[in-house]
Amino acid sequence: MTSSPHPTGPISPRLLAAGVVLVLVVVVAIAASQIGQGPGTPGATGVAVASPDASRGVAPGSAGSSASVTAEPAAPLGSVGPSGSAGVSATALPQQSPEAKPAATPRATPTKAPPAASGSLPAFRHVYVVVMENEESTSIVGSVNAPYINSLVARYGLATNYTAVDHPSEPNYIALFSGAIHGVTDDGVYNLSGKNLADQIEAHGRDWRVYAQNLPDAPCFTGSSSSGGPDGAGKYARKHNPAISFTDISGNPARCAKIQNFSHFDPAAADYELIVPNLCNDMHDCSVKTGDTFLKGFLPRIIDSPAMAGSVLFLTWDEGSSGVGGGGIVATVVIGPGVTAGFTSGTRYTHYSLVRTIENAWGLGCLASACNANDLRAFWR
């Protein structure tokens, strides 16, 4: 009996369909296995790739996104993909959210807001403040009656836009010593409870003096005026001595002892020294020329002393004759070894600026209106 040969014709359609189904089952099983392990799961051999919507900035599962996951060949570790970023396999790092993010804007290097004038304040060894009386800047700067003062302007620096804060005299002295006028609007006798520059200075381990010409040697003198005394002829006025108006000084004998007449003057005695000439030498009762002559004889005791090294001397006037800025434009000369000869600053300054300069140089904090004032750092460029 002869055996029938094996068929050599086309494969049966039914058999072909069965093979395709088998292949699909295997593919689906593999895909399910990959999805179950998730990206980054140890043992995964592929990578999960975001849906095509990710290239449009749409996260999977959000409105308009495709629910499918498309398998694509993984970029080799360290290779650069189309976006310019290095390819990373799913087994190395968890997949990041495919949501598109805007490119980061480079952050500008932070800088401090520029001060009203550039410069840097030294930590002054000593600060001297000399207060003259009742002259607008135009009566001093360039005046033939003030040759010595104008020699200081040429040798050191001048604030050309510096104003007193009020009229008459006393509010300006109070402002120069405390950063506020404390309600003082005339030249009366006041006993104030507010904080002052002496409080700040002592709190930071420094010392202070007020030198008032023709002040009696009597301890804690609170009278409104006096004449003569160990420092010569002339008249003292309490309204020009702000320290005695603060009760935490007038009521404390040890602190009162720091208010002295000119016979005790010593440029090395304290970190801060406020110097108040008598009513003639300060130009109040006498001429500009008289005041200029006084300064020519007195200021070299400071400027030419060893104590001036690393220090500063401010020569200013309590008020002018106009109402500009509240008390008129007054000449303010900045004298010190670090000041550029002939330098002028047109920055807006007031008596509060002088207080602020001292506070900033010594890290004292700030008092009242001085907190918002420009300091005079421009003179140290």
For each residue, the residues with C-beta under 8 A, 3 or more apart:
1:
2:
3:
4:
5: 8
6:
7:
8: 5
9:
10:
11: 15 16
12: 15 16
13: 16 17
14: 17 18
15: 11 12 18 19
16: 11 12 13 19 20
17: 13 14 20 21
18: 14 15 21 22
19: 15 16 22 23
20: 16 17 23 24
21: 17 18 24 25
22: 18 19 25 26
23: 19 20 26 27
24: 20 21 27 28
25: 21 22 28 29
26: 22 23 29 30
27: 23 24 30 31
28: 24 25 31 32
29: 25 26 32 33
30: 26 27 33 34
31: 27 28 34 35 71
32: 28 29 35 36
33: 29 30 36 37
34: 30 31 37 44 46 48 71
35: 31 32 38 48 69
36: 32 33
37: 33 34 41 43 44
38: 35 41 44 48
39: 44 47 48 90 94 95
40: 44 90 91 92 93 94 95
41: 37 38 44
42: 91
43: 37
44: 34 37 38 39 40 41 47 90 91
45:
46: 34 71 74 90
47: 39 44 72 74 89 90 95
48: 34 35 38 39 69 90 95
49: 69 70 71 72
50: 53 54 55 60 95 98
51: 54 60 65 66 67 68 69 70 98
52: 55 56 66 70
53: 50 56 58 59 60 64 65 66
54: 50 51 57 58 59 60 98 99 100
55: 50 52
56: 52 53 100
57: 54 99 100
58: 53 54 62 63 64 65 99
59: 53 54 62 65 97 98 99
60: 50 51 53 54 65 66 67 98
61: 65 67
62: 58 59 65
63: 58
64: 53 58
65: 51 53 58 59 60 61 62
66: 51 52 53 60
67: 51 60 61
68: 51
69: 35 48 49 51
70: 49 51 52
71: 31 34 46 49
72: 47 49
73:
74: 46 47 87 89 90
75: 79 80 81 87 88
76: 79 87
77: 86 87 88 89 92
78: 86 87
79: 75 76 86 87
80: 75 84 85 86 87
81: 75 84 85 86 87
82:
83:
84: 80 81
85: 80 81
86: 77 78 79 80 81
87: 74 75 76 77 78 79 80 81
88: 75 77 92 93
89: 47 74 77 92
90: 39 40 44 46 47 48 74 93 95
91: 40 42 44
92: 40 77 88 89
93: 40 88 90 96
94: 39 40
95: 39 40 47 48 50 90 98
96: 93
97: 59
98: 50 51 54 59 60 95
99: 54 57 58 59
100: 54 56 57
101:
102:
103:
104:
105:
106:
107:
108: 111
109:
110:
111: 108
112: 115
113:
114: 118
115: 112 118 119 374 375 377 378
116: 347 348 374 378
117: 345 347 374 376 377 378
118: 114 115 377 378 381
119: 115 377 378 379 380 381
120: 377 380
121: 124 357 360 361 375 377 380
122: 310 312 338 361 380
123: 361 362
124: 121 127 310 311 312 336 358 361 362
125: 271 307 309 310 311
126: 267 268 270 271 272 273 307 308 310 311 312
127: 124 271 272 273 311 312 313 314 358 361
128: 267 273 275 302 311 312 313 314
129: 176 272 273 274 275 313 314 316 354
130: 275 277 295 299 313 314 315 316
131: 173 176 240 274 275 276 282 316 317 318
132: 135 277 282 283 291 295 315 316 317 318
133: 169 240 279 282 283 284 291 317 318 319
134: 169 283 284 317 318 319 320 321
135: 132 139 140 283 288 317 320 321 330 331
136: 139 140 320 321 322 328 329 330
137: 140 141 160 162 317 320 329 330 331
138: 141 142 329
139: 135 136 143 288 321
140: 135 136 137 143 146 149 150 288 317 331
141: 137 138 146 150 153 158 160 331
142: 138 150
143: 139 140 146 150 288
144: 147
145: 287 288 289 292
146: 140 141 143 149 150 288 289 291 292
147: 144 150 151 292
148: 151 152 292 293 295 296
149: 140 146 152 153 292 295 315 331 333
150: 140 141 142 143 146 147 153 154
151: 147 148 154 155
152: 148 149 155 156 299 315 333 335
153: 141 149 150 156 157 158 331 333 342
154: 150 151 341 342
155: 151 152 335 341 342
156: 152 153 333 334 335 336 339 341 343
157: 153 333 334 335 339 340 342 343 344 345 379
158: 141 153 331 332 333 334 343 344 345
159: 162 332 333 334 344 345 347 349 376
160: 137 141 344 345 346
161: 329 345 346 347 348 349
162: 137 159 316 329 330 331 332 349 350 353
163: 320 324 325 326 327 328 329 330 349 350
164: 167 172 317 318 319 320 325 326 327 328 330 350 351
165: 171 172 175 181 325 326 327 350 351 352 369
166: 171 172 175 181 185 319 326 327
167: 164 171 319 323 326 327 328
168: 171 186 187 319
169: 133 134 172 173 187 239 240 284 318 319
170: 173 174 184 186 187 188 190 239 240 242
171: 165 166 167 168 174 175 181 184 185 327
172: 164 165 166 169 175 176 318 319 327 351
173: 131 169 170 176 177 239 240 241 242 318
174: 170 171 177 178 180 181 182 184 190 192 242 245
175: 165 166 171 172 178 179 180 181 350 351 352 355 369
176: 129 131 172 173 242 274 316 318 351 354 355
177: 173 174 196 197 198 242 243 246 274 355
178: 174 175 182 192 194 195 196 197 242 246 355 367 368
179: 175 197 352 355 356 366 367 368 369 370 371
180: 174 175 194 367 368 369 370
181: 165 166 171 174 175 184 185
182: 174 178 190 192 194
183:
184: 170 171 174 181 188 190 192 245
185: 166 171 181
186: 168 170
187: 168 169 170 239
188: 170 184 239
189: 224 238 245
190: 170 174 182 184 245
191: 245 246 247 250
192: 174 178 182 184 245 246 247
193: 246 247 248
194: 178 180 182 246 368
195: 178 199 200 367
196: 177 178 199 200 242 243 246 248 249 367
197: 177 178 179 200 201 208 272 355 358 359 364 367
198: 177 201 202 208 243 246 249 255 258 272
199: 195 196 202 203 248
200: 195 196 197 203 204 359 364 365 367
201: 197 198 204 206 207 208 271 272 362 364
202: 198 199 205 206 207 208
203: 199 200 364
204: 200 201 362 363 364
205: 202
206: 201 202 270 271 272 362
207: 201 202 258 269 270 271 272
208: 197 198 201 202 258 270 271 272 273 274
209: 258 259 260 269 270 272 273 274
210: 241 242 243 258 259 260 273 274 276
211: 260 261 262 264 265 273 274 275 276
212: 215 236 240 241 259 260 261 276
213: 231 232 234 236 261 262 276 277 278 281
214: 226 227 228 229 231 232 234 235 236 261 262 278
215: 212 221 226 229 236 241 259 260 261
216: 221 223 226 229 236 261
217: 229 230 261 263
218: 221
219: 253 256 257
220: 244 250 253 256 257
221: 215 216 218 226 244
222: 238 244 250
223: 216 226 238
224: 189 237 238 239
225: 235 236 237 238
226: 214 215 216 221 223 229 235 236
227: 214 233 234 235 236
228: 214 232 233 234
229: 214 215 216 217 226 232 236 261 263
230: 217 261 263
231: 213 214 234 261 262 263
232: 213 214 228 229 262
233: 227 228
234: 213 214 227 228 231 278 279 280 281
235: 214 225 226 227 278 279 280 285
236: 212 213 214 215 216 225 226 227 229 240 241 261 278 279
237: 224 225 240 241 279
238: 189 222 223 224 225 241 244 245
239: 169 170 173 187 188 224
240: 131 133 169 170 173 212 236 237 276 279 282 318
241: 173 210 212 215 236 237 238 244 245 259 276
242: 170 173 174 176 177 178 196 210 245 246 274
243: 177 196 198 210 246 249 258 259 274
244: 220 221 222 238 241 249 250 256 259
245: 174 184 189 190 191 192 238 241 242 250
246: 177 178 191 192 193 194 196 198 242 243 249 250
247: 191 192 193 250 251
248: 193 196 199 251 252 255
249: 196 198 243 244 246 252 255 256 258 259
250: 191 220 222 244 245 246 247 256
251: 247 248
252: 248 249 255 256
253: 219 220 256 257
254: 257 258
255: 198 248 249 252 258
256: 219 220 244 249 250 252 253 259
257: 219 220 253 254 260
258: 198 207 208 209 210 243 249 254 255 270
259: 209 210 212 215 241 243 244 249 256
260: 209 210 211 212 215 257 263 264 265
261: 211 212 213 214 215 216 217 229 230 231 236 264
262: 211 213 214 231 232 265
263: 217 229 230 231 260
264: 211 260 261 269
265: 211 260 262 269 275 301
266: 269
267: 126 128 273 301 302 305 307 308
268: 126 305 306 307
269: 207 209 264 265 266 273
270: 126 206 207 208 209 258 273
271: 125 126 127 201 206 207 208 362
272: 126 127 129 197 198 201 206 207 208 209 358
273: 126 127 128 129 208 209 210 211 267 269 270
274: 129 131 176 177 208 209 210 211 242 243
275: 128 129 130 131 211 265
276: 131 210 211 212 213 240 241 282
277: 130 132 213 280 281 282 291 294 298
278: 213 214 234 235 236 281 282
279: 133 234 235 236 237 240 282 284 285 286
280: 234 235 277 284 285 286 290
281: 213 234 277 278 286 290 291 294
282: 131 132 133 240 276 277 278 279 291
283: 132 133 134 135 286 287 288 290 291 317
284: 133 134 169 279 280
285: 235 279 280
286: 279 280 281 283 290 291
287: 145 283 290 291
288: 135 139 140 143 145 146 283 291 292
289: 145 146 292 293
290: 280 281 283 286 287 293 294
291: 132 133 146 277 281 282 283 286 287 288 294 295
292: 145 146 147 148 149 288 289 295 296
293: 148 289 290 296 297
294: 277 281 290 291 297 298
295: 130 132 148 149 291 292 298 299 315
296: 148 292 293 299 300
297: 293 294 300
298: 277 294 295 301 302
299: 130 152 295 296 302 303 313 315 335
300: 296 297 303 304
301: 265 267 298 304 305
302: 128 267 298 299 305 307 308 313
303: 299 300 308 313 335
304: 300 301 308
305: 267 268 301 302 308
306: 268 309
307: 125 126 267 268 302 311
308: 126 267 302 303 304 305 311 313 336 337
309: 125 306 337
310: 122 124 125 126 337
311: 124 125 126 127 128 307 308 336 337
312: 122 124 126 127 128 334 335 336 339
313: 127 128 129 130 299 302 303 308 335 336
314: 127 128 129 130 332 333 334 335 354
315: 130 132 149 152 295 299 331 332 333 335
316: 129 130 131 132 162 176 330 331 332 333 351 354
317: 131 132 133 134 135 137 140 164 283 320 330 331 332
318: 131 132 133 134 164 169 172 173 176 240 327 330
319: 133 134 164 166 167 168 169 172 327 328 330
320: 134 135 136 137 163 164 317 324 327 328 329 330
321: 134 135 136 139 328
322: 136 328 329
323: 167 326 327 328
324: 163 320 327 328 329
325: 163 164 165 328 329 350
326: 163 164 165 166 167 323 350
327: 163 164 165 166 167 171 172 318 319 320 323 324 330
328: 136 163 164 167 319 320 321 322 323 324 325
329: 136 137 138 161 162 163 320 322 324 325
330: 135 136 137 162 163 164 316 317 318 319 320 327
331: 135 137 140 141 149 153 158 162 315 316 317
332: 158 159 162 314 315 316 317 349 354
333: 149 152 153 156 157 158 159 314 315 316
334: 156 157 158 159 312 314 339 376 379
335: 152 155 156 157 299 303 312 313 314 315 339
336: 124 156 308 311 312 313 339 379
337: 308 309 310 311
338: 122 379 380
339: 156 157 312 334 335 336 343 379 380
340: 157 343 379 381
341: 154 155 156
342: 153 154 155 157
343: 156 157 158 339 340 378 379 381
344: 157 158 159 160
345: 117 157 158 159 160 161 349 376 378 379
346: 160 161
347: 116 117 159 161 374 378
348: 116 161 374
349: 159 161 162 163 332 345 353 354 373 374 376
350: 162 163 164 165 175 325 326 353 373
351: 164 165 172 175 176 316 354 355
352: 165 175 179 355 356 369 370 372 373
353: 162 349 350 356 357 370 373 374 375 376
354: 129 176 314 316 332 349 351 357 358 376
355: 175 176 177 178 179 197 351 352 358 359 367 370 373
356: 179 352 353 359 360 366 370 371 373 374 375
357: 121 353 354 360 361 375 376 377
358: 124 127 197 272 354 355 361 362 364
359: 197 200 355 356 362 363 364 365 366 367 370
360: 121 356 357 363 375 377
361: 121 122 123 124 127 357 358
362: 123 124 201 204 206 271 358 359
363: 204 359 360
364: 197 200 201 203 204 358 359
365: 200 359
366: 179 356 359 370 371
367: 178 179 180 195 196 197 200 355 359 370 371
368: 178 179 180 194 371
369: 165 175 179 180 352 372 373
370: 179 180 352 353 355 356 359 366 367 373
371: 179 356 366 367 368
372: 352 369
373: 349 350 352 353 355 356 369 370
374: 115 116 117 347 348 349 353 356
375: 115 121 353 356 357 360
376: 117 159 334 345 349 353 354 357 379
377: 115 117 118 119 120 121 357 360 380
378: 115 116 117 118 119 343 345 347 381
379: 119 157 334 336 338 339 340 343 345 376
380: 119 120 121 122 338 339 377
381: 118 119 340 343 378
